[in-house]
Structures are given as C-alpha cells and as structure tokens.
Amino acid sequence: MKELKYLNKYLFKYKWHLILGTVFVIISNVFQIVPAQLVRSSLDLVVENIRVYKSLNGVSAQNSFFEVFAHGILIYAGLIVLMALLRGLFLYFVRQTLIVMSRLVEYDLKNEIYEHYQALPLSFYRRNNTGDIMNRISEDVSRVRMYLGPAIMYGLQLVTLFVMLIPVMFSISSTLTWYALSPLPLLSLSIFFVNNKIERRSEEIQKHQSKLSTFVQEAFSGIRVLKSFNRENESIKNFTKESDEYKRQSLKLTKVQSLFYPLIMGLIGLSTLLTVYAGSVEVIKGTLTFGNIAEFIIYVNLLTWPVTSLGWTTSLVQRAEASQKRINEFLNTNTNIISEKNVERELQGKIEFKKVGFTYPDTGIKALKDISFTVNPGESLA
C-alpha cells in the first residue's frame, strides 16, 4: 500500500464523492437486509394462516379470511418490491459517486503523466520502448482506476454489510450463523489463490502485449525500410511468433479463469446446504420457524458476493500497487535540463563557445571535447 499513498491527494480532492459514496453504500445495504426480514414474516404468515384456513373449511368466514390473508401477502410483496427499487436507486447513486470519482482521478492522473512526458529529455525516449511508455498511461492507469473504483466500492460494501448483518444473524441463532458462515472463509481464501494465479498470468500477458505493441509500432514506422530491403516475410514471421506467444499466455489465463465460477458456485451451494440442514434441525426442535431458514438463506446469498469479491479486490489492490509503482518510478524521473529561473536577455547575435564538450548519455562516446569558437553577427561556421 506504500506506493498507493501517492493517490491520497486525489482522494482528498474528491473527498465528497468518497463520503457520499460511503453513505449511499450503507443505505443500499439497509435495503438489502430489510427484505429478508419481510420474507421471513410473510412466510411465517403463510404457514400459520394455511392451518387456520384449513380449520375453517366449510365455514362461511373462510372466504373473508382468505381475502384478508391475500391482502396481507400483497402488502408484503409490495414492500419487498419497493425495497428492491430503493436499493437499485441508491446503488445508482453509489456508482455515480465512487465510480465517477475513479474516472475523474484517472483523467487527472493521465494528464499528470502526459505533462511529465513533455518535460522529459530525448534520452528518456531512447532508453524506453514506445509500447512500454504507452502502457504506463493506458494499462497501468486503468489498473489504478480499478482500485479507486470497484475495489473501494466493494470493500466498503463488504465492511458495512458484515457490520450490519452479522449481529442480526447472531440475534436469531448463533448455531445457524456459524453453519452458514463456515464455508465463506474457505471461499475467500480459494478465490484469493485463484486470483493470484490469474494475476501472474495477467502480468505475463501484459509483458507480451507491450512487446507486441512495440513490435507493431516499430514495424509501421519503418515500413519503407522493410519494403526497400525486402524484409516483409521476416517481419511477418517475427510478428507471428510474438502473436503465438501472446495467444499461448492468454489460453493459460483462460484455463485458470475456468476454475473461478465453478469454485464459487460449489462453495455457495455447500453454505446453503449447511444452512438448510442446521435450520431443519432447529425447526424440528421448535426453536426456529420456516421463515427463519428462508431469511438465513437470503443472508448467506447477500454475504456471498462481498466475500467472493474480497479475493478479487485484494488482487485489484495488488495489481494497482504494482502499476502505481511503475508510474511513480516514471514520475520520479527528472529531466537533466533544469532552469531555476526565466532570464530574458536581448540577443546580440554573437555566439561564443569556450571549452565545450559533449558525451552521448547512452553510449558514453565523447563527440566533442574542449571546443572553443566565436561566431560574430553576420558570420557562419561550417
């Protein structure tokens, strides 16, 4: 996280986006928890009133009872739909604050990098490939944006949802809560390890993409030379070689990614099975109702994505830190041409060199040594 401290100035600049986004995340989580409680109440109402309805079989009051019962269920259904709509509205506000903040920081960071590009000497561009320079302002900044947007957003959602939801679950049944939560740490750890493999594969792809971009840029810029010396076939072979390596690395990444969703769905299913099993035992004992089981299943599903995203967001943070390190190294590269102050002088037209030398910075070759000459106005030197 040391490298990412550089971004704190941008977080402070857009602090109101961050504060409002946090508030909207909390409100949207409230509208996630309340519907589960409405489902519990409505399901318990159905179970209890079905028995009463059957006991009124053949009695004239049965139809009136059914109308009242149906009206109550419709009210619960309407409230659940209303909660879902309100949650969707506040999720929209979350994205309009946190995700927009990440886009604004991305814009500012790209401008800062571009301005620094303009100040660097030509020697910097001789030492660095064009593809690598372009990747710093595109791919690296994009990874930093993913940290500032989705990583922060899902991190806030995970923390606030756990703080709000876990006490509610324990207040209903501590036994059922432990059963429901037991697979979630395993889920998070598994996704963390899978994401680490995905990250390593992505790094390899990034390197080969940079090589491929550099190769294409150099080939197009020197296309006349290639055609003049009839080197098209050799260039095609080299491009095919780089493309095949890029494809091979991409396929390796795809194989790792294919484990992702089956792993998630398997562990989610295990958590649901444990919840139903433990809940059924409690229902038989009479300590819980059918509505409580339904409520817990909803809670488990609510916790699944934030816990799942924990491994993903951790990977996003790691990748962003690596990218920000590359960006910081570049931003810390200073030009060797420094003017401490702007000194305006009237040109007299006389040029004088006294024991001037010049050494090429990349090769160390001394091109000039102790050169002295004077060129008066109207004269030329060849």
Secondary structure in CASP SS format (residue, H / E / C, confidence):
PFRMAT SS
TARGET T0000
AUTHOR 0000-0000-0000
METHOD secondary structure of the structure
MODEL  1
M C 1.00
K C 1.00
E H 1.00
L H 1.00
K H 1.00
Y H 1.00
L H 1.00
N H 1.00
K H 1.00
Y H 1.00
L H 1.00
F H 1.00
K H 1.00
Y C 1.00
K H 1.00
W H 1.00
H H 1.00
L H 1.00
I H 1.00
L H 1.00
G H 1.00
T H 1.00
V H 1.00
F H 1.00
V H 1.00
I H 1.00
I H 1.00
S H 1.00
N H 1.00
V H 1.00
F H 1.00
Q H 1.00
I H 1.00
V H 1.00
P H 1.00
A H 1.00
Q H 1.00
L H 1.00
V H 1.00
R H 1.00
S H 1.00
S H 1.00
L H 1.00
D H 1.00
L H 1.00
V H 1.00
V H 1.00
E H 1.00
N H 1.00
I H 1.00
R H 1.00
V H 1.00
Y H 1.00
K H 1.00
S H 1.00
L C 1.00
N C 1.00
G C 1.00
V C 1.00
S C 1.00
A H 1.00
Q H 1.00
N H 1.00
S H 1.00
F H 1.00
F H 1.00
E H 1.00
V H 1.00
F H 1.00
A H 1.00
H H 1.00
G H 1.00
I H 1.00
L H 1.00
I H 1.00
Y H 1.00
A H 1.00
G H 1.00
L H 1.00
I H 1.00
V H 1.00
L H 1.00
M H 1.00
A H 1.00
L H 1.00
L H 1.00
R H 1.00
G H 1.00
L H 1.00
F H 1.00
L H 1.00
Y H 1.00
F H 1.00
V H 1.00
R H 1.00
Q H 1.00
T H 1.00
L H 1.00
I H 1.00
V H 1.00
M H 1.00
S H 1.00
R H 1.00
L H 1.00
V H 1.00
E H 1.00
Y H 1.00
D H 1.00
L H 1.00
K H 1.00
N H 1.00
E H 1.00
I H 1.00
Y H 1.00
E H 1.00
H H 1.00
Y H 1.00
Q H 1.00
A H 1.00
L C 1.00
P C 1.00
L H 1.00
S H 1.00
F H 1.00
Y H 1.00
R H 1.00
R H 1.00
N C 1.00
N C 1.00
T H 1.00
G H 1.00
D H 1.00
I H 1.00
M H 1.00
N H 1.00
R H 1.00
I H 1.00
S H 1.00
E H 1.00
D H 1.00
V H 1.00
S H 1.00
R H 1.00
V H 1.00
R H 1.00
M H 1.00
Y H 1.00
L H 1.00
G H 1.00
P H 1.00
A H 1.00
I H 1.00
M H 1.00
Y H 1.00
G H 1.00
L H 1.00
Q H 1.00
L H 1.00
V H 1.00
T H 1.00
L H 1.00
F H 1.00
V H 1.00
M H 1.00
L H 1.00
I H 1.00
P H 1.00
V H 1.00
M H 1.00
F H 1.00
S H 1.00
I H 1.00
S C 1.00
S H 1.00
T H 1.00
L H 1.00
T H 1.00
W H 1.00
Y H 1.00
A H 1.00
L H 1.00
S C 1.00
P H 1.00
L H 1.00
P H 1.00
L H 1.00
L H 1.00
S H 1.00
L H 1.00
S H 1.00
I H 1.00
F H 1.00
F H 1.00
V H 1.00
N H 1.00
N H 1.00
K H 1.00
I H 1.00
E H 1.00
R H 1.00
R H 1.00
S H 1.00
E H 1.00
E H 1.00
I H 1.00
Q H 1.00
K H 1.00
H H 1.00
Q H 1.00
S H 1.00
K H 1.00
L H 1.00
S H 1.00
T H 1.00
F H 1.00
V H 1.00
Q H 1.00
E H 1.00
A H 1.00
F H 1.00
S H 1.00
G C 1.00
I H 1.00
R H 1.00
V H 1.00
L H 1.00
K H 1.00
S H 1.00
F C 1.00
N C 1.00
R C 1.00
E H 1.00
N H 1.00
E H 1.00
S H 1.00
I H 1.00
K H 1.00
N H 1.00
F H 1.00
T H 1.00
K H 1.00
E H 1.00
S H 1.00
D H 1.00
E H 1.00
Y H 1.00
K H 1.00
R H 1.00
Q H 1.00
S H 1.00
L H 1.00
K H 1.00
L H 1.00
T H 1.00
K H 1.00
V H 1.00
Q H 1.00
S C 1.00
L C 1.00
F H 1.00
Y H 1.00
P H 1.00
L H 1.00
I H 1.00
M H 1.00
G H 1.00
L H 1.00
I H 1.00
G H 1.00
L H 1.00
S H 1.00
T H 1.00
L H 1.00
L H 1.00
T H 1.00
V H 1.00
Y H 1.00
A H 1.00
G H 1.00
S H 1.00
V H 1.00
E H 1.00
V H 1.00
I H 1.00
K H 1.00
G C 1.00
T C 1.00
L C 1.00
T C 1.00
F H 1.00
G H 1.00
N H 1.00
I H 1.00
A H 1.00
E H 1.00
F H 1.00
I H 1.00
I H 1.00
Y H 1.00
V H 1.00
N H 1.00
L H 1.00
L H 1.00
T H 1.00
W H 1.00
P H 1.00
V H 1.00
T H 1.00
S H 1.00
L H 1.00
G H 1.00
W H 1.00
T H 1.00
T H 1.00
S H 1.00
L H 1.00
V H 1.00
Q H 1.00
R H 1.00
A H 1.00
E H 1.00
A H 1.00
S H 1.00
Q H 1.00
K H 1.00
R H 1.00
I H 1.00
N H 1.00
E H 1.00
F H 1.00
L H 1.00
N C 1.00
T C 1.00
N C 1.00
T C 1.00
N C 1.00
I C 1.00
I C 1.00
S C 1.00
E C 1.00
K C 1.00
N C 1.00
V C 1.00
E C 1.00
R C 1.00
E C 1.00
L C 1.00
Q C 1.00
G C 1.00
K C 1.00
I E 1.00
E E 1.00
F E 1.00
K E 1.00
K E 1.00
V E 1.00
G E 1.00
F E 1.00
T E 1.00
Y C 1.00
P C 1.00
D C 1.00
T C 1.00
G C 1.00
I C 1.00
K E 1.00
A E 1.00
L E 1.00
K E 1.00
D E 1.00
I E 1.00
S E 1.00
F E 1.00
T E 1.00
V E 1.00
N C 1.00
P C 1.00
G C 1.00
E C 1.00
S C 1.00
L C 1.00
A C 1.00
END
